[in-house]
């Protein structure tokens, strides 16, 4: 005895079976293309950190004449350590609306996170304000 399934029913089954794969992917890190994270204080943009996948290059912006510089933080995650490790940090003291660029070699098998903070000078280890962490994976 052969079993025949109407084409419409077959199409619905195929579409519904794809839903779990889409939902499962929702909690994973963003794959890099270009990424950015912004720091807002009192609804004013204070600093931005951009990742440009082509060349593994980061751009750190000071977006406000508020008397603070900006500092970028990039960390990587590797199992089985179950923690993030510092990879790079750099300072932008060039003044408002200026940027500092840095190339950081990223491995496509690692997960990374980045954030931007306002600081009072290149040696300041206690940021004034920080963005949330942006998690991503390098894809090439």
Residue pairs with C-beta under 8 A, 6 or more apart in sequence:
5 13
29 111
29 112
29 135
29 136
29 137
30 134
30 135
30 136
30 137
31 136
31 137
31 139
32 51
32 53
32 106
32 136
32 137
32 138
32 139
32 140
33 53
33 139
34 50
34 51
34 52
34 53
35 50
35 51
35 53
35 114
35 134
35 136
36 48
36 49
36 50
36 51
36 134
37 48
37 49
37 114
37 115
37 116
37 131
37 132
37 133
37 134
38 45
38 47
38 48
38 116
38 131
39 45
39 46
39 47
39 48
39 70
39 116
39 117
39 118
39 129
39 130
39 131
40 46
40 131
41 66
41 118
41 129
44 64
44 66
45 63
45 64
46 62
46 63
46 64
46 66
46 68
46 70
46 118
46 129
47 60
47 61
47 62
47 63
47 64
47 70
47 92
47 116
47 117
47 118
47 131
48 59
48 60
48 61
48 63
48 116
49 58
49 59
49 60
49 61
49 70
49 72
49 114
49 115
49 116
49 131
49 134
50 58
50 59
50 60
50 61
51 57
51 58
51 114
51 136
52 58
52 59
53 138
53 139
53 140
55 103
56 103
56 104
56 105
56 106
56 138
57 101
57 102
57 103
57 104
58 72
58 74
58 88
58 101
58 102
58 103
58 104
58 114
59 99
59 100
59 101
60 70
60 71
60 72
60 90
60 92
60 99
60 100
60 101
60 102
60 116
61 70
61 92
61 97
61 98
61 99
62 68
62 69
62 70
62 92
62 93
62 94
62 95
62 96
62 97
62 98
62 99
63 96
63 97
64 96
65 95
65 96
65 97
66 96
66 118
68 118
68 119
68 120
68 128
69 91
69 92
69 93
69 94
69 118
69 119
69 120
69 121
69 122
70 91
70 92
70 116
70 117
70 118
70 119
71 89
71 90
71 91
71 92
71 116
71 117
71 118
71 119
71 124
71 127
72 88
72 89
72 90
72 92
72 102
72 114
72 115
72 116
73 86
73 88
73 89
73 114
73 115
73 116
73 117
74 86
74 87
74 88
74 89
74 104
74 112
74 113
74 114
75 84
75 85
75 86
75 87
75 112
75 113
75 114
76 84
76 85
76 87
76 106
76 107
76 110
76 111
76 112
77 83
77 84
77 85
77 110
77 111
77 112
77 113
78 85
78 110
84 113
87 104
87 112
88 102
88 104
90 100
90 102
91 100
91 119
91 122
92 98
92 99
92 100
93 121
93 122
94 100
106 112
106 138
107 138
108 137
108 138
108 139
108 140
110 137
110 138
111 135
111 136
111 137
112 135
112 136
112 137
112 138
113 133
113 134
113 135
113 136
114 133
114 134
114 136
115 130
115 131
115 132
115 133
115 134
116 130
116 131
117 127
117 128
117 129
117 130
117 131
118 127
118 128
118 129
118 130
119 126
119 127
119 128
120 128
